[in-house]
Amino acid sequence: MRRRFGNWFVLAMVAPVLAAATSVYGQQPAAPAPAAAAAPATPAVQHRRLAPGIMHKIDQELRPESTLEVHDIVELTAVNPNFDWAKGVPMLTNIYSLKFEFKPVRMIVVDLPQPGGMIAPKQVWYMVYSVTNTGKELVPSFGESTQIQVQQVNRPIRFFPALYMYCPEVGKIFPDQILPAALAKIQEKEDKTRNFHDTVDMLGKEIKPGETVWGVAIWNGLQPQVNEFSIYVEGLTNAYRYSDDGSYKQGDNLLTGRTIVNKSLKIYFSRPGGFEDPNMNPIHYGRIDGPDHEWVFTTRYVGRKSQ
């Protein structure tokens, strides 16, 4: 009796284990889980295709000699004129230049807010442009025997633009304006798929090597009889010059007697007559009796008078 109970007890303990093993080994191998479906590729944005010649290209102004300025340190020579080591001091600066392309100035009618809260259609002038960081930044250093060596590096560049229009016929300067209503309508007209920045959006924008960003400069309140004008574009390069007029004296505020000018792009436009309605006169890039554009040195636009 004792033996029969023992066999039954062992069988009762082993049976569940055998059943589990039989269940496991009797199953068919599990089918591999289906591979996750690959996410569909995001289609590239198709921008409006521009006809050849629509965008005018400006050669970059990047000169190795712009990396070097030689000056007396007047703040020190004013203390002691015998400080010869503070005279003719070479000063090195990294110089960059952005590639600039633009469409000639165009016009568009936009409903704009007026004093008193009214909305009225107004004709605004605008210029679409693009800037590209080609990675050509010049970095100078002193080599052997005080020779200046300049190498080219790829670095991000922060763009601080200022665009303004000068009309010699009326003797006025018009800085570009921030008009969101006009910007939206210009984007709808030019390219709905492209992100256009106004000057405020563009200020301090970091442009990586090889990257291109698009902007729009807008002007409102121009006289329709303007037949020629020029647009200054500042911030494309950090090349500069400065000079001291010799008036600095010990104890004066820093920069007393010093003039700093920055290299800017000046673009010429003309509007030959021929239509009774001056608004119908087309705007042309360039002028007949001179260059289409040139690089000039100007002070930054801050309350500047017409020049």
C-alpha positions, 0 to 999 in steps of 0.5 A: 500500500505504501508503495502504490501511494508513493508511485502515485505521489511521484506521478502527481508531482511530475505530471504537471512538469511533463505536461508543460514540457509537452505543451512547449515542445509540441508547439510549432515555431512562432512565426517571425513578427512582421517588420515595421512598415518604413515611414513614408519619405517626406516629399521635398518641398517644390519651390517655384522654379525661377526662369534663368536671369530672374535673380541677379547675382552679386560677386562676393566682396572678399579681399585678404587685405581687408583683414589688416588695419594699421593704426596708432592707438590714440588712447595711448599716444595721447597719454605719452607721445613717446609711446612708439610701440603704440604707433602703426600697430597692425590689427587683424580681423576675421572677414566674411562675405555672404553671397547675395542675389535679388530680383529687381524691385517690384510693386504690389497693392496691399490693404494697410492700416491707416491712422484712425484705424481705417484700412486702405489700399496702398502701393508698396515697393519690395525687393526679394533677395537671398543670402548664402553662406559659401563658407569663405571666411578669411582668418589672418594670423602672424607668421614668421618674420611678422608676415600675415598669413590668411587661411579660409575656413567654413563657419556659421555667420550671423546676418545683421542686415539693414536695407534702405533706399536713397532717392536723389531726386527727392533727397530722401532716405527710406529705410525698409519697413516691417509690414506683415500684411504686405509680407504675407501678400508678397509671399503669396505672389512670389512663392507660397512654399518659400519662407521669406523673412523681413529684416527683423526676422533676419536680424542675427539669424545664423546661416550655416555653410552652404545654407541659403535664406530668403528675405524681403525688403519693403518700402511704403510711402514713396513718391510715384515720380521717382525715376532713379534710386539706389538700394544699400544693403549692409551686413553682407560683409563685416569689412570696415575701415576707421580713421582718427582725426587727431582730436582725441585728448587724454580723458575724452570718451572712447571713440572721440574723433574716430569715424568707422565706416562699413563696406556695403553693397549699393545697387542702382535702379532706374524707371524710364518714363513713357507711360502717363501713369507713373505707376506703370513705368517698369523698374530696371536694374542698373543705370545707363551712365555707370555701374549696375552696382558697387561696393562702398563704405558707409556708416550704419543707418542710424538717423543718417541724413541723405548722402 
